[in-house]
Amino acid sequence: MTLTLPFVAVLAVVGWLVVRHTRLRWWAVTALLLLGFYLASTPAAPLIDDTTRSGVEVVNRTGSK
C-alpha cells in the first residue's frame, strides 16, 4: 500500500514540531521566513546557494566513508 503525502503538509508538521520543541514564538518564525524570502531576492542569493551546496557535498562525502 502506497501512502502519498503532500510536501507542504510534511513541511508544516516538521515546522510545527520545531516551533513546539524549541519554544520559538510565532512572530520570530514569521520574521525568519520573511528574512529568508528577502535574502533570496538579493544579490547574495547565488553565494548562499553555492555555500549551501558545498556544505551538503562535504557532509555527504564524509557520511559515506
Phi and psi in degrees as GROMACS dihedral restraints (atoms count N, CA, C in turn):
[ dihedral_restraints ]
;  ai    aj    ak    al  type     phi  dphi    fc
    3     4     5     6     1  -102.1    20    10
    4     5     6     7     1   134.1    20    10
    6     7     8     9     1  -112.9    20    10
    7     8     9    10     1   124.8    20    10
    9    10    11    12     1  -109.3    20    10
   10    11    12    13     1   124.0    20    10
   12    13    14    15     1  -117.2    20    10
   13    14    15    16     1   134.4    20    10
   15    16    17    18     1   -66.7    20    10
   16    17    18    19     1   139.9    20    10
   18    19    20    21     1   -59.5    20    10
   19    20    21    22     1   -38.7    20    10
   21    22    23    24     1   -63.7    20    10
   22    23    24    25     1   -38.1    20    10
   24    25    26    27     1   -65.7    20    10
   25    26    27    28     1   -41.0    20    10
   27    28    29    30     1   -64.0    20    10
   28    29    30    31     1   -44.1    20    10
   30    31    32    33     1   -61.7    20    10
   31    32    33    34     1   -39.3    20    10
   33    34    35    36     1   -63.4    20    10
   34    35    36    37     1   -43.3    20    10
   36    37    38    39     1   -66.0    20    10
   37    38    39    40     1   -44.7    20    10
   39    40    41    42     1   -61.9    20    10
   40    41    42    43     1   -43.9    20    10
   42    43    44    45     1   -61.7    20    10
   43    44    45    46     1   -42.4    20    10
   45    46    47    48     1   -62.4    20    10
   46    47    48    49     1   -42.4    20    10
   48    49    50    51     1   -64.7    20    10
   49    50    51    52     1   -40.7    20    10
   51    52    53    54     1   -63.5    20    10
   52    53    54    55     1   -46.3    20    10
   54    55    56    57     1   -62.5    20    10
   55    56    57    58     1   -41.5    20    10
   57    58    59    60     1   -66.2    20    10
   58    59    60    61     1   -43.3    20    10
   60    61    62    63     1   -83.4    20    10
   61    62    63    64     1   -24.0    20    10
   63    64    65    66     1   -95.1    20    10
   64    65    66    67     1    -4.9    20    10
   66    67    68    69     1    58.3    20    10
   67    68    69    70     1    35.9    20    10
   69    70    71    72     1   -73.8    20    10
   70    71    72    73     1   149.9    20    10
   72    73    74    75     1   -83.3    20    10
   73    74    75    76     1   150.2    20    10
   75    76    77    78     1   -64.9    20    10
   76    77    78    79     1   -31.2    20    10
   78    79    80    81     1   -67.6    20    10
   79    80    81    82     1   -33.0    20    10
   81    82    83    84     1   -69.8    20    10
   82    83    84    85     1   -39.2    20    10
   84    85    86    87     1   -63.4    20    10
   85    86    87    88     1   -44.6    20    10
   87    88    89    90     1   -61.8    20    10
   88    89    90    91     1   -42.8    20    10
   90    91    92    93     1   -63.3    20    10
   91    92    93    94     1   -40.8    20    10
   93    94    95    96     1   -65.0    20    10
   94    95    96    97     1   -40.7    20    10
   96    97    98    99     1   -63.9    20    10
   97    98    99   100     1   -44.5    20    10
   99   100   101   102     1   -64.1    20    10
  100   101   102   103     1   -39.4    20    10
  102   103   104   105     1   -63.5    20    10
  103   104   105   106     1   -38.5    20    10
  105   106   107   108     1   -63.3    20    10
  106   107   108   109     1   -42.7    20    10
  108   109   110   111     1   -66.5    20    10
  109   110   111   112     1   -36.5    20    10
  111   112   113   114     1   -64.5    20    10
  112   113   114   115     1   -46.7    20    10
  114   115   116   117     1   -63.1    20    10
  115   116   117   118     1   -32.2    20    10
  117   118   119   120     1   -67.6    20    10
  118   119   120   121     1   -19.6    20    10
  120   121   122   123     1  -101.6    20    10
  121   122   123   124     1     5.5    20    10
  123   124   125   126     1   -98.8    20    10
  124   125   126   127     1   170.1    20    10
  126   127   128   129     1   -66.0    20    10
  127   128   129   130     1   -12.1    20    10
  129   130   131   132     1   -77.3    20    10
  130   131   132   133     1   -10.3    20    10
  132   133   134   135     1   -58.1    20    10
  133   134   135   136     1   -45.4    20    10
  135   136   137   138     1   -62.8    20    10
  136   137   138   139     1   -36.8    20    10
  138   139   140   141     1   -65.3    20    10
  139   140   141   142     1   -42.9    20    10
  141   142   143   144     1   -63.3    20    10
  142   143   144   145     1   -42.6    20    10
  144   145   146   147     1   -63.3    20    10
  145   146   147   148     1   -46.7    20    10
  147   148   149   150     1   -63.4    20    10
  148   149   150   151     1   -41.8    20    10
  150   151   152   153     1   -65.8    20    10
  151   152   153   154     1   -40.9    20    10
  153   154   155   156     1   -64.3    20    10
  154   155   156   157     1   -44.1    20    10
  156   157   158   159     1   -63.6    20    10
  157   158   159   160     1   -40.2    20    10
  159   160   161   162     1   -63.6    20    10
  160   161   162   163     1   -42.0    20    10
  162   163   164   165     1   -62.9    20    10
  163   164   165   166     1   -41.1    20    10
  165   166   167   168     1   -65.0    20    10
  166   167   168   169     1   -40.5    20    10
  168   169   170   171     1   -63.0    20    10
  169   170   171   172     1   -41.7    20    10
  171   172   173   174     1   -63.0    20    10
  172   173   174   175     1   -45.5    20    10
  174   175   176   177     1   -64.2    20    10
  175   176   177   178     1   -42.2    20    10
  177   178   179   180     1   -66.7    20    10
  178   179   180   181     1   -39.2    20    10
  180   181   182   183     1   -68.2    20    10
  181   182   183   184     1   -38.8    20    10
  183   184   185   186     1   -71.3    20    10
  184   185   186   187     1   -37.6    20    10
  186   187   188   189     1   -73.2    20    10
  187   188   189   190     1   -22.7    20    10
  189   190   191   192     1   -87.6    20    10
  190   191   192   193     1   -11.5    20    10
